[in-house]
Amino acid sequence: MQLPPNNQAPDYPNTEYQVEQHGRLVSYSQPAPGIDPATFLRYASGRARFYWRDGRTGITFAGMGIAVDLMAWGETRFQGIERQARALFAHTTALRPSEPLAMPRLFGGFSFRDDFAPDFAWYGFNPAHFILPHYQLVQHEQETWLTINALLPPDEDPRATAPQLREALQHCYAALCDFAQAEPATAPTPSATDHKVTYPMAYTAWAQMIEEAQAAFRSSALQKVVLARVCEVQLPTLIDIDGALANLQQRYPDCYTFLFEPQPHHAFFGATPELLIATQGRHFTTMGLAGSIQRGATAIDDERLADALLHSAKDRHEHALVIAALRRRLSPLVDELMIPDVPVVYRLSNIQHLYTPIHGVLRAANGVLPLVETLHPTPALGGTPRELALAFISAAELVPRGWYAAPVGWIDCNLDGAFGVAIRSAVAQRQRAWLYAGAGIVADSEPQKEWEETGWKFRPMQEALGIRG
């Protein structure tokens, strides 16, 4: 069994792609000592690749190749992916008992809007797209497991394929070991000496957009809207995605680092501090993250800025809107909901946020996707009320957000999973990358301060790509 060739984006009709036509999913796993996810990704270069690292637990997943594509469009895209995933995993055969984390896992995400139509920057991305990798790796603490996933015709006995799958997996592991010895570890991207950086939106247009939002606050029920702008980077060579991921992981070790690369050199990646939702049975975790200020040059200056953030009426109001909306959306679905009364400061290397951790117990264990649909977009990335904010964003922003500020993550064979909010992110296409940054706008927002805030938020991805200063 050979690795699949580089995949080109298929021309699917504007309907759900039904996995029931594919057959039965079978997987085989083995321990993979000596292989780390970064080596696995480098080995997978030139193929479809996927990556997720939870910086708080250290659990890291990586995938290469495509065993199954799941896609959905329109207003029912969340239900469409859930229906297809449920059908896929209902007929899964694991040929060898293994670490539960090594079981088959879908990687993917959603666009910010359900009516998203890919433009040049987002070629190959869809409103909902999940991929089951042909090979996947998981690393947690001192253990590493390698898994092969394959789809068989419905009438074929999965156990009859065990020798073939075992041989293919052992061949892949041997090739990875040889590659690890021959290839040096990925270094963070060095400074790019020959690059071009442009910002399509002028400050005057930004200020006008904020003034129009504030007029809408006075004339309608709109209370907050998150507005975004874009930075385009052009380099003389291919974007070094592996180096960028290494840079992000080194600089932001507590974040959720992700990569979705459905075609070679067409990748969406980043390191987000914001968890949208994670589920395990009836238990779930989410967070409120809204309100921002820069880091200080000294420890004293840093504390002064953090204190200013905690006592900022504008930022506390913005954060309170997020928490109120999360409480309102989750309350009908839970038996327990634990939300602290006041936020704390969450520090990253370049920025500080107001942060409220949220935990709870669901009334029913229905998997992660119903909660993804319930929570996206949160007021931290969309606004409040949600529908008014989305309508304003659609009319005001000239550049499509694509998957920026949308859910990206994974789904396991129990339909549990984890999704981050795809901020601090970029979409790359060979030698070009588009970076996105947003700011929460409320009645007393000041355009210049919001412009500066988005500037801080561009920096993680600019530095990951080697853009300094």
Secondary structure, DSSP 8 states (H G I E B T S, - for coil): -------------SS---GGGT-EEEEEEEE-TT--HHHHHHHTTTS-EEEEEETTT--EEEEES-SEEEEE-GGGHHHHHHHHHHHHHTTEEESS---GGGS-EEEEEE-SSTT----STTTT--SEEEEE-SEEEEEETTEEEEEEEEEE-TTS-GGGGHHHHHHHHHHHHHHHHHHHHHS---------SS-EEE-SS-HHHHHHHHHHHHHHHHHSS--EEEEEEEEEEE-SS---HHHHHHHHHHH-TTSEEEEEEEETTEEEEEEES-EEEEEETTEEEEEEEEEEEE--SSHHHHHHHHHHHHT-HHHHHHHHHHHHHHHHHHGGGEEEEE--SS-EEEE-SSEEEEEEEEEEEESS---SHHHHHHHSS-TTTSEESHHHHHHHHHHH-SS--TTTTSEEEEEETTS-EEEEE--SEEEEETTEEEEEEEEEE-TT--HHHHHHHHHHHHHHHHHHTT---
